Amino acid sequence: MNEQPAVKRSWFAPVMLSLLVFSLIGNVVLYSTKLVNDQAGREREGERIIRSAWDARVHADALLAALQALLDSEDASARIQAKQAIGFAFEHAGGLIYLVDTALPRYDSASQAQPRSAAQFIEAIESTLSNTGNQASRLTEAEVAYASQLLQTYTRMKEELAAFPYTELTTQNALRTENGDGWVDIARKLLLALNEPAELTGS
């Protein structure tokens, strides 16, 4: 009786199939990790924008109150208190700068062409206000006019910031914010508002 020769099984196909399966699993894991990391990054950026808007609102409210106190001051003591309040207001000015600058790439070309950035605006008015009302006498006419002009500008900015839609830090709000929902047009209007005054030196 003739014996049939044993059929030699090739390990090539199973090994290649296993490698292919592991490769696909690895790619899926890497892609899933990338998606998670991308969303986490978008969420962090959205949260930063939301916090910036809140800071910008604190800055506007505080500076409006301080400017009014400066205009109402009748002696050096009251003026010193008003100027201390002005200093506090500028501690939150970074929020306004970040909010406007972060939205800048999303503006239309006309808005992008504004000559004055938010940082330049803040630097100019902070410098001028630090030198305002340092005399023993009442504010000069020029100082009153300057503070009154800033009151008008910040009143408009406060109205724009009041429209910011998010009051809570949630994942959904952060992702919507990072996507540009509800705030880019507000930032554009803030940029236009801070470019309205022709002169910021108070001279």
LOTI-625568 format. One record per residue (C-alpha): residue number from 1; residue in one letter; z, y, x. Coordinates in Angstrom, 2 decimals, padded with zeros to 5 digits. Each point is the difference from the previous one (the first is absolute). Layout:
N
<r><k>NUM</k><r>A</r><w>Z</w><v>Y</v><u>X</u></r>
...
END
This chain:
203
<r><k>1</k><r>M</r><w>000.00</w><v>000.00</v><u>000.00</u></r>
<r><k>2</k><r>N</r><w>-001.10</w><v>003.30</v><u>001.44</u></r>
<r><k>3</k><r>E</r><w>002.65</w><v>002.72</v><u>000.09</u></r>
<r><k>4</k><r>Q</r><w>-001.03</w><v>003.52</v><u>-000.96</u></r>
<r><k>5</k><r>P</r><w>000.70</w><v>002.52</v><u>002.76</u></r>
<r><k>6</k><r>A</r><w>002.82</w><v>002.42</v><u>-000.86</u></r>
<r><k>7</k><r>V</r><w>-001.25</w><v>003.37</v><u>-001.18</u></r>
<r><k>8</k><r>K</r><w>001.27</w><v>002.74</v><u>002.28</u></r>
<r><k>9</k><r>R</r><w>001.32</w><v>002.94</v><u>-002.00</u></r>
<r><k>10</k><r>S</r><w>-000.75</w><v>003.47</v><u>001.34</u></r>
<r><k>11</k><r>W</r><w>002.98</w><v>002.36</v><u>000.17</u></r>
<r><k>12</k><r>F</r><w>-002.24</w><v>003.00</v><u>000.42</u></r>
<r><k>13</k><r>A</r><w>-000.48</w><v>000.82</v><u>-003.70</u></r>
<r><k>14</k><r>P</r><w>003.70</w><v>-000.28</v><u>-001.03</u></r>
<r><k>15</k><r>V</r><w>001.11</w><v>002.03</v><u>003.00</u></r>
<r><k>16</k><r>M</r><w>-002.56</w><v>002.73</v><u>-000.69</u></r>
<r><k>17</k><r>L</r><w>000.97</w><v>000.02</v><u>-003.67</u></r>
<r><k>18</k><r>S</r><w>003.67</w><v>000.39</v><u>000.90</u></r>
<r><k>19</k><r>L</r><w>-000.79</w><v>002.82</v><u>002.41</u></r>
<r><k>20</k><r>L</r><w>-002.08</w><v>001.71</v><u>-002.65</u></r>
<r><k>21</k><r>V</r><w>002.82</w><v>-000.27</v><u>-002.56</u></r>
<r><k>22</k><r>F</r><w>002.57</w><v>001.38</v><u>002.46</u></r>
<r><k>23</k><r>S</r><w>-002.38</w><v>002.81</v><u>000.92</u></r>
<r><k>24</k><r>L</r><w>-000.48</w><v>000.94</v><u>-003.64</u></r>
<r><k>25</k><r>I</r><w>003.75</w><v>-000.10</v><u>-000.62</u></r>
<r><k>26</k><r>G</r><w>000.57</w><v>002.20</v><u>003.05</u></r>
<r><k>27</k><r>N</r><w>-002.60</w><v>002.51</v><u>-001.16</u></r>
<r><k>28</k><r>V</r><w>001.55</w><v>000.15</v><u>-003.46</u></r>
<r><k>29</k><r>V</r><w>003.46</w><v>000.57</v><u>001.51</u></r>
<r><k>30</k><r>L</r><w>-001.31</w><v>002.71</v><u>002.32</u></r>
<r><k>31</k><r>Y</r><w>-001.88</w><v>001.71</v><u>-002.83</u></r>
<r><k>32</k><r>S</r><w>003.02</w><v>-000.17</v><u>-002.30</u></r>
<r><k>33</k><r>T</r><w>002.20</w><v>001.45</v><u>002.75</u></r>
<r><k>34</k><r>K</r><w>-002.49</w><v>002.81</v><u>000.54</u></r>
<r><k>35</k><r>L</r><w>-000.03</w><v>000.80</v><u>-003.72</u></r>
<r><k>36</k><r>V</r><w>003.80</w><v>000.07</v><u>-000.10</u></r>
<r><k>37</k><r>N</r><w>000.16</w><v>002.23</v><u>003.09</u></r>
<r><k>38</k><r>D</r><w>-002.70</w><v>002.31</v><u>-001.34</u></r>
<r><k>39</k><r>Q</r><w>001.83</w><v>000.40</v><u>-003.31</u></r>
<r><k>40</k><r>A</r><w>003.30</w><v>000.59</v><u>001.79</u></r>
<r><k>41</k><r>G</r><w>-001.65</w><v>002.72</v><u>002.07</u></r>
<r><k>42</k><r>R</r><w>-001.53</w><v>001.60</v><u>-003.08</u></r>
<r><k>43</k><r>E</r><w>003.37</w><v>-000.14</v><u>-001.75</u></r>
<r><k>44</k><r>R</r><w>001.76</w><v>001.69</v><u>002.92</u></r>
<r><k>45</k><r>E</r><w>-002.61</w><v>002.75</v><u>000.09</u></r>
<r><k>46</k><r>G</r><w>000.24</w><v>000.50</v><u>-003.76</u></r>
<r><k>47</k><r>E</r><w>003.78</w><v>000.29</v><u>000.24</u></r>
<r><k>48</k><r>R</r><w>-000.34</w><v>002.58</v><u>002.77</u></r>
<r><k>49</k><r>I</r><w>-002.37</w><v>002.08</v><u>-002.12</u></r>
<r><k>50</k><r>I</r><w>002.38</w><v>-000.16</v><u>-002.98</u></r>
<r><k>51</k><r>R</r><w>002.95</w><v>001.07</v><u>002.16</u></r>
<r><k>52</k><r>S</r><w>-002.13</w><v>002.81</v><u>001.44</u></r>
<r><k>53</k><r>A</r><w>-000.77</w><v>001.28</v><u>-003.48</u></r>
<r><k>54</k><r>W</r><w>003.70</w><v>-000.07</v><u>-000.86</u></r>
<r><k>55</k><r>D</r><w>000.83</w><v>001.87</v><u>003.21</u></r>
<r><k>56</k><r>A</r><w>-002.73</w><v>002.54</v><u>-000.72</u></r>
<r><k>57</k><r>R</r><w>001.55</w><v>000.59</v><u>-003.41</u></r>
<r><k>58</k><r>V</r><w>003.47</w><v>000.51</v><u>001.53</u></r>
<r><k>59</k><r>H</r><w>-001.53</w><v>002.39</v><u>002.52</u></r>
<r><k>60</k><r>A</r><w>-001.75</w><v>002.05</v><u>-002.70</u></r>
<r><k>61</k><r>D</r><w>003.05</w><v>000.16</v><u>-002.29</u></r>
<r><k>62</k><r>A</r><w>002.35</w><v>000.93</v><u>002.84</u></r>
<r><k>63</k><r>L</r><w>-002.28</w><v>002.64</v><u>001.47</u></r>
<r><k>64</k><r>L</r><w>-000.62</w><v>001.61</v><u>-003.38</u></r>
<r><k>65</k><r>A</r><w>003.75</w><v>000.31</v><u>-000.58</u></r>
<r><k>66</k><r>A</r><w>000.58</w><v>001.31</v><u>003.52</u></r>
<r><k>67</k><r>L</r><w>-002.80</w><v>002.56</v><u>-000.22</u></r>
<r><k>68</k><r>Q</r><w>001.38</w><v>001.30</v><u>-003.27</u></r>
<r><k>69</k><r>A</r><w>003.45</w><v>000.25</v><u>001.55</u></r>
<r><k>70</k><r>L</r><w>-001.50</w><v>001.88</v><u>002.94</u></r>
<r><k>71</k><r>L</r><w>-001.70</w><v>002.47</v><u>-002.33</u></r>
<r><k>72</k><r>D</r><w>003.20</w><v>000.44</v><u>-002.00</u></r>
<r><k>73</k><r>S</r><w>002.23</w><v>000.48</v><u>003.04</u></r>
<r><k>74</k><r>E</r><w>001.61</w><v>003.43</v><u>000.27</u></r>
<r><k>75</k><r>D</r><w>001.98</w><v>-000.43</v><u>003.19</u></r>
<r><k>76</k><r>A</r><w>-000.12</w><v>-001.85</v><u>003.30</u></r>
<r><k>77</k><r>S</r><w>002.41</w><v>-002.73</v><u>-001.16</u></r>
<r><k>78</k><r>A</r><w>-002.16</w><v>-000.96</v><u>-002.98</u></r>
<r><k>79</k><r>R</r><w>-003.11</w><v>000.14</v><u>002.14</u></r>
<r><k>80</k><r>I</r><w>001.54</w><v>-002.34</v><u>002.60</u></r>
<r><k>81</k><r>Q</r><w>000.76</w><v>-002.55</v><u>-002.73</u></r>
<r><k>82</k><r>A</r><w>-003.57</w><v>000.30</v><u>-001.31</u></r>
<r><k>83</k><r>K</r><w>-001.44</w><v>-000.56</v><u>003.46</u></r>
<r><k>84</k><r>Q</r><w>002.20</w><v>-003.05</v><u>000.51</u></r>
<r><k>85</k><r>A</r><w>-001.43</w><v>-001.37</v><u>-003.24</u></r>
<r><k>86</k><r>I</r><w>-003.51</w><v>000.73</v><u>001.29</u></r>
<r><k>87</k><r>G</r><w>000.79</w><v>-002.04</v><u>003.11</u></r>
<r><k>88</k><r>F</r><w>001.11</w><v>-002.92</v><u>-002.18</u></r>
<r><k>89</k><r>A</r><w>-003.23</w><v>000.20</v><u>-002.00</u></r>
<r><k>90</k><r>F</r><w>-002.10</w><v>-000.45</v><u>003.12</u></r>
<r><k>91</k><r>E</r><w>001.82</w><v>-003.22</v><u>000.86</u></r>
<r><k>92</k><r>H</r><w>-002.09</w><v>-001.58</v><u>-002.76</u></r>
<r><k>93</k><r>A</r><w>-003.29</w><v>001.75</v><u>000.80</u></r>
<r><k>94</k><r>G</r><w>-001.32</w><v>-003.06</v><u>001.85</u></r>
<r><k>95</k><r>G</r><w>-000.55</w><v>-001.66</v><u>-003.37</u></r>
<r><k>96</k><r>L</r><w>-002.45</w><v>002.70</v><u>-001.04</u></r>
<r><k>97</k><r>I</r><w>-001.88</w><v>-000.30</v><u>003.29</u></r>
<r><k>98</k><r>Y</r><w>-000.26</w><v>-003.79</v><u>-000.18</u></r>
<r><k>99</k><r>L</r><w>-001.04</w><v>000.00</v><u>-003.65</u></r>
<r><k>100</k><r>V</r><w>-002.82</w><v>002.49</v><u>000.53</u></r>
<r><k>101</k><r>D</r><w>-001.20</w><v>-001.47</v><u>003.32</u></r>
<r><k>102</k><r>T</r><w>000.00</w><v>-003.59</v><u>-001.24</u></r>
<r><k>103</k><r>A</r><w>-002.21</w><v>000.93</v><u>-002.93</u></r>
<r><k>104</k><r>L</r><w>-002.37</w><v>002.07</v><u>002.14</u></r>
<r><k>105</k><r>P</r><w>-002.55</w><v>-002.79</v><u>000.69</u></r>
<r><k>106</k><r>R</r><w>-000.29</w><v>-000.56</v><u>-003.76</u></r>
<r><k>107</k><r>Y</r><w>-000.74</w><v>003.65</v><u>-000.86</u></r>
<r><k>108</k><r>D</r><w>-003.43</w><v>001.35</v><u>-000.78</u></r>
<r><k>109</k><r>S</r><w>-001.68</w><v>001.88</v><u>002.83</u></r>
<r><k>110</k><r>A</r><w>000.84</w><v>003.42</v><u>-001.46</u></r>
<r><k>111</k><r>S</r><w>003.71</w><v>-000.75</v><u>000.04</u></r>
<r><k>112</k><r>Q</r><w>-000.19</w><v>-001.46</v><u>003.50</u></r>
<r><k>113</k><r>A</r><w>-001.52</w><v>003.26</v><u>001.23</u></r>
<r><k>114</k><r>Q</r><w>003.11</w><v>002.07</v><u>-000.78</u></r>
<r><k>115</k><r>P</r><w>000.86</w><v>002.04</v><u>003.11</u></r>
<r><k>116</k><r>R</r><w>003.77</w><v>-000.49</v><u>-000.07</u></r>
<r><k>117</k><r>S</r><w>001.75</w><v>-003.36</v><u>000.26</u></r>
<r><k>118</k><r>A</r><w>003.35</w><v>-000.72</v><u>-001.61</u></r>
<r><k>119</k><r>A</r><w>001.63</w><v>-000.13</v><u>003.45</u></r>
<r><k>120</k><r>Q</r><w>-001.42</w><v>003.42</v><u>000.92</u></r>
<r><k>121</k><r>F</r><w>001.23</w><v>001.42</v><u>-003.30</u></r>
<r><k>122</k><r>I</r><w>003.53</w><v>-001.32</v><u>000.48</u></r>
<r><k>123</k><r>E</r><w>000.17</w><v>001.12</v><u>003.62</u></r>
<r><k>124</k><r>A</r><w>-001.16</w><v>003.52</v><u>-000.88</u></r>
<r><k>125</k><r>I</r><w>002.34</w><v>000.63</v><u>-002.93</u></r>
<r><k>126</k><r>E</r><w>003.01</w><v>-001.60</v><u>001.70</u></r>
<r><k>127</k><r>S</r><w>-000.51</w><v>002.24</v><u>003.01</u></r>
<r><k>128</k><r>T</r><w>-000.45</w><v>003.12</v><u>-002.12</u></r>
<r><k>129</k><r>L</r><w>002.98</w><v>-000.70</v><u>-002.25</u></r>
<r><k>130</k><r>S</r><w>002.24</w><v>-000.57</v><u>003.03</u></r>
<r><k>131</k><r>N</r><w>-000.72</w><v>003.62</v><u>000.98</u></r>
<r><k>132</k><r>T</r><w>000.34</w><v>001.39</v><u>-003.52</u></r>
<r><k>133</k><r>G</r><w>003.06</w><v>001.97</v><u>-001.06</u></r>
<r><k>134</k><r>N</r><w>001.77</w><v>-000.05</v><u>003.34</u></r>
<r><k>135</k><r>Q</r><w>000.90</w><v>003.67</v><u>-000.25</u></r>
<r><k>136</k><r>A</r><w>003.24</w><v>001.33</v><u>-001.49</u></r>
<r><k>137</k><r>S</r><w>-001.88</w><v>001.99</v><u>-002.64</u></r>
<r><k>138</k><r>R</r><w>-001.80</w><v>-001.35</v><u>-003.03</u></r>
<r><k>139</k><r>L</r><w>-003.33</w><v>-001.82</v><u>000.23</u></r>
<r><k>140</k><r>T</r><w>-002.95</w><v>002.20</v><u>000.84</u></r>
<r><k>141</k><r>E</r><w>-002.86</w><v>000.46</v><u>-002.44</u></r>
<r><k>142</k><r>A</r><w>-002.17</w><v>-002.25</v><u>002.16</u></r>
<r><k>143</k><r>E</r><w>002.69</w><v>-002.72</v><u>000.01</u></r>
<r><k>144</k><r>V</r><w>000.40</w><v>000.22</v><u>-003.77</u></r>
<r><k>145</k><r>A</r><w>-003.76</w><v>-000.25</v><u>-000.45</u></r>
<r><k>146</k><r>Y</r><w>-000.17</w><v>-003.01</v><u>002.33</u></r>
<r><k>147</k><r>A</r><w>002.84</w><v>-001.89</v><u>-001.70</u></r>
<r><k>148</k><r>S</r><w>-001.49</w><v>000.80</v><u>-003.41</u></r>
<r><k>149</k><r>Q</r><w>-003.37</w><v>-001.35</v><u>001.10</u></r>
<r><k>150</k><r>L</r><w>001.61</w><v>-003.25</v><u>001.14</u></r>
<r><k>151</k><r>L</r><w>001.82</w><v>-000.23</v><u>-003.32</u></r>
<r><k>152</k><r>Q</r><w>-003.34</w><v>000.06</v><u>-001.79</u></r>
<r><k>153</k><r>T</r><w>-001.52</w><v>-002.58</v><u>002.35</u></r>
<r><k>154</k><r>Y</r><w>002.95</w><v>-002.37</v><u>-000.27</u></r>
<r><k>155</k><r>T</r><w>000.25</w><v>000.40</v><u>-003.75</u></r>
<r><k>156</k><r>R</r><w>-003.55</w><v>-001.30</v><u>-000.23</u></r>
<r><k>157</k><r>M</r><w>000.74</w><v>-002.79</v><u>002.47</u></r>
<r><k>158</k><r>K</r><w>003.09</w><v>-001.01</v><u>-001.97</u></r>
<r><k>159</k><r>E</r><w>-002.09</w><v>-000.26</v><u>-003.15</u></r>
<r><k>160</k><r>E</r><w>-002.48</w><v>-002.26</v><u>001.80</u></r>
<r><k>161</k><r>L</r><w>002.73</w><v>-002.21</v><u>001.46</u></r>
<r><k>162</k><r>A</r><w>001.60</w><v>-000.39</v><u>-003.44</u></r>
<r><k>163</k><r>A</r><w>-003.08</w><v>-002.02</v><u>-000.99</u></r>
<r><k>164</k><r>F</r><w>000.69</w><v>-002.69</v><u>002.62</u></r>
<r><k>165</k><r>P</r><w>000.32</w><v>-003.10</v><u>-002.18</u></r>
<r><k>166</k><r>Y</r><w>002.34</w><v>-002.31</v><u>001.90</u></r>
<r><k>167</k><r>T</r><w>003.78</w><v>000.24</v><u>-000.20</u></r>
<r><k>168</k><r>E</r><w>000.87</w><v>-003.51</v><u>001.22</u></r>
<r><k>169</k><r>L</r><w>-000.78</w><v>-001.99</v><u>003.14</u></r>
<r><k>170</k><r>T</r><w>-001.52</w><v>-003.21</v><u>-001.29</u></r>
<r><k>171</k><r>T</r><w>-002.67</w><v>-002.25</v><u>001.47</u></r>
<r><k>172</k><r>Q</r><w>-002.38</w><v>000.88</v><u>-002.81</u></r>
<r><k>173</k><r>N</r><w>000.55</w><v>003.74</v><u>000.40</u></r>
<r><k>174</k><r>A</r><w>-000.36</w><v>-000.23</v><u>003.78</u></r>
<r><k>175</k><r>L</r><w>-003.28</w><v>-001.92</v><u>-000.19</u></r>
<r><k>176</k><r>R</r><w>-001.39</w><v>002.35</v><u>-002.62</u></r>
<r><k>177</k><r>T</r><w>000.97</w><v>002.97</v><u>002.13</u></r>
<r><k>178</k><r>E</r><w>-001.60</w><v>-001.46</v><u>003.13</u></r>
<r><k>179</k><r>N</r><w>-003.13</w><v>-000.48</v><u>-002.08</u></r>
<r><k>180</k><r>G</r><w>-000.01</w><v>003.72</v><u>-000.79</u></r>
<r><k>181</k><r>D</r><w>001.07</w><v>-000.19</v><u>-003.64</u></r>
<r><k>182</k><r>G</r><w>001.71</w><v>003.08</v><u>-001.40</u></r>
<r><k>183</k><r>W</r><w>000.50</w><v>002.17</v><u>003.09</u></r>
<r><k>184</k><r>V</r><w>-003.17</w><v>000.78</v><u>001.98</u></r>
<r><k>185</k><r>D</r><w>-001.06</w><v>002.79</v><u>-002.35</u></r>
<r><k>186</k><r>I</r><w>003.54</w><v>001.40</v><u>000.11</u></r>
<r><k>187</k><r>A</r><w>-000.16</w><v>000.11</v><u>003.80</u></r>
<r><k>188</k><r>R</r><w>-003.41</w><v>001.67</v><u>-000.15</u></r>
<r><k>189</k><r>K</r><w>001.37</w><v>002.73</v><u>-002.28</u></r>
<r><k>190</k><r>L</r><w>002.95</w><v>000.49</v><u>002.35</u></r>
<r><k>191</k><r>L</r><w>-002.40</w><v>000.53</v><u>002.88</u></r>
<r><k>192</k><r>L</r><w>-001.93</w><v>002.56</v><u>-002.02</u></r>
<r><k>193</k><r>A</r><w>003.23</w><v>001.76</v><u>-000.98</u></r>
<r><k>194</k><r>L</r><w>001.28</w><v>000.33</v><u>003.56</u></r>
<r><k>195</k><r>N</r><w>-003.36</w><v>001.43</v><u>001.03</u></r>
<r><k>196</k><r>E</r><w>000.08</w><v>002.75</v><u>-002.63</u></r>
<r><k>197</k><r>P</r><w>002.15</w><v>002.53</v><u>001.93</u></r>
<r><k>198</k><r>A</r><w>-002.26</w><v>001.92</v><u>002.36</u></r>
<r><k>199</k><r>E</r><w>002.84</w><v>000.90</v><u>002.36</u></r>
<r><k>200</k><r>L</r><w>003.11</w><v>-001.98</v><u>000.89</u></r>
<r><k>201</k><r>T</r><w>001.56</w><v>002.09</v><u>002.76</u></r>
<r><k>202</k><r>G</r><w>001.62</w><v>002.50</v><u>-002.34</u></r>
<r><k>203</k><r>S</r><w>-001.39</w><v>002.96</v><u>001.89</u></r>
END
